[in-house]
Amino acid sequence: MAEEKVDSSEYWKANVRLITGCLIVWAFVSYGMAILFRPLLSGIPVGGTDLGFWFAQQGSILTFIVLIFFYAWKMNKLDQKFGLGE
C-alpha cells in the first residue's frame, strides 16, 4: 500500500512537471513572442508581415496544437512507465 502511494505521488509529480513545462512554452510563445518581443521581431519578414504579428496570429495556435500532441505522447509514455497504460 505504501509503495502504491509512492508511485502515485511520483506519477503526479511527473505529470505536474510536464504540464508546467507545456504552460511555460505556451506562455512564452503566446505572450513573449507575440506581445513582449514583438518590437524586436518586427524587422523579420514572414509571409508578408513581421514575425511578431505572425506569432500572434498563427504561431501561437500552431504551437498550442503541437503542445497538445506532445503532451499526449509524453503522458502515454508516463502511463506506461508507471504501469497505467491502456
Secondary structure by P-SEA (a helix, b strand, c coil): caaaaaaaaaaaaaaaaaaaaaaaaaaaaaccccccccccccccccccccaaaaaaccaaaaaaaaaaaaaaaaaaaaaaaacccc
